[in-house]
Amino acid sequence: MEKFYLGVAREIITPEIGGQLYGYRPDIFSKIVNDNLNVTAFYFEQGETKALMISAEVCLIQTEFAEKLLQSLEEKFGISKKCIMLNATHTHSGPNTAGETGWGDIDTAYCEGIFVPMIFEAVAEAIESRRPVKMAVSQGESLVGVNRCEISKETGKIIFGQCICQTGTDYLSAIQANDGIDNRTGMVMRQNLLCQSLSLRQTCFVSGNVDIVVGMAVHGSKMALSHTQK
């Protein structure tokens, strides 16, 4: 079997203070950076097959904008756009990269000056850092796989929060990569259905809303570690 290669890189995509925060109301603008927004690129390679997974800490990415970005990545790096996954973590405390009705236009200055260049930088670094790895995949229970719901302090059960929406999955998938040299690993968490992973409510902070995502990682990583290939 041909060797499997993985490269991982991360870049900061924090917008300048004063920009519109997309997710709660269109009249909310940032006044402070609570924590940096990031974009993380995972590059996969085995034989002639190459793929990318890109996760950006923004709310949504407009379909037309995403298609143009995928095409540009294909032309720049020679990776078919059919093999590129572009993900938005759905923070409500980041810039407007969606431009839906009622929210105004996409923040073009941000996208052209920070968002797209840093995605390209992360991808280039991920490709450069690739190394042969062994992979492990596992799945564990998760209590965050619900949309706009919360856990009751009294009963410990999931109850509806902001609005009545369908519940999501009770499971979290984790992928671990081990290079066998210095045990450096890359971890990927995947929510099978929609999850509003928000740790902040409406604020004027720029934030990736990372608290819940970190909680997801802790349990999922333990599951993956127990199944790592030797």
Buried (B, 14 or more C-beta within 10 A) or exposed (E): EEEBBBBBBBBEBBBBEEBBBBBBEBEBEBEEBBBBBBBBBBBBBBEEEBBBBBBBBBBBBBEEBBEEBBEBBBEEBEBEBEBBEBBBBBBBBBBBBBBEEEBEEBBEEBBEEBBBEBBBBBBBBBBEBBBBBBBBBBBBEBBBBBBBBEEEEEEEEBEEBEEEBEEBBBBBBBBBBBBEEEEEBBBBBBBBEBBBBBBBEEBEBBBBBBBBBEBBBEBBBEBBBEEBEE
